[in-house]
Amino acid sequence: MVGMVSYHVATGTAKKDIAKNFVNFGIWPEAQETFCNGMQYGAVNRQVKLSPPASERVPKLESLLLFDWWKVVPQMAPWLEPWNREIAG
């Protein structure tokens, strides 16, 4: 299973051009390579080349499963107490 990190430009922002530039910087190949290799995360830019250990840790895109948040979120409340008790300690 995989969770995703995403960038968003808020509707109606007064600094839309600056926000778009920030998003573009975040997905720029050099920025993605530095971040993803450092954090061992998968990249969103297909031009990015991961190096070990990131390239060994990050699974291939076609093998990933995404959470179905529409099913997960309604179940979170009943899962929280056992999670806190049994896993989080």
Secondary structure, DSSP 4 states (H G I P E B T S, - for coil): -B------PPTT-TTHHHHHHHHHHHHSHHHHHHHHHHHT---SSTT----TTHHHHSPPGGG--B--HHHHHHHHHHHHHHIIIIII-
